[in-house]
């Protein structure tokens, strides 16, 4: 930034205050700048992934997406966004060493995602073994997973005190609970639009906030 | 409390202290990551870190990741307090309090 200047010297008090605030904003932006990108990734996954599932039967007889194509597309969307989230999260956390309590919380939270998601899959298979029809399974799986994701977002909001995460989580929980009322295949469209739309809005807010921080860090001295 | 702490009252050291102040208590950051975030040269950052370390404002922990030595930096309790005092003084100089 200002390497060439005499950085051992002090500026006017007002300029020093601005320097401090801009530096803190700049760090914040560099460390957390990936969050709206991930949110956008999930928005597209909800929209396109569930959109594809809806297209299996949603536009018949005009159009029908083959089941295999839709399901694979959905799975690839989820896996790709999950991988993107993990990679960007790890990249942003590199070189940072938290205290052991924070590390424990993070690890438990991460494991809970895996344990919960696996258990819901097993539970679904168990229900199928006990006679749950394929028609009912069409409602069970999306609602179970969206509900679980919503609860995990809410918990994350509580642990790391992020209100947007809390709100997004609560929204997903309601979407998951209400979806079956819309009937097959429109519950897929309902999830795609409501969950995808909410995440799109959330990422737009995140990008706007980043832009505000970037402008402030690039020389705005009055705001903060 | 009217004197601005000369250890912090220099552009480079204020930037380092500001960056470290965004970390949680007990959190620390590796030397290369901090260097990247601040966009400072290693030599320059070392010089200023030494002054902050001499004043016991910064805790420096040397550890190993495999065979690579890594240095972690974080604000000490004294440093965190000094940074807050510095901010208070700065604001009172500016007539904000």
Interface residues (C-beta under 8 A of the other chain):
Chain A: X1 X2 X3 X5 X6 X7 X8 X9 X10 X11 X13 X14 X16 X17 X19 X20 X21 X23 X24 X26 X27 X28 X30 X31 X94 X95 X96 X97 X98 X99 X102
Chain B: X4 X9 X10 X11 X12 X14 X15 X17 X18 X19 X21 X22 X23 X24 X25 X26 X27 X28 X29 X30 X32 X33 X34 X36 X37 X38 X39 X40 X41 X44 X48 X72 X87 X90 X91 X93 X94
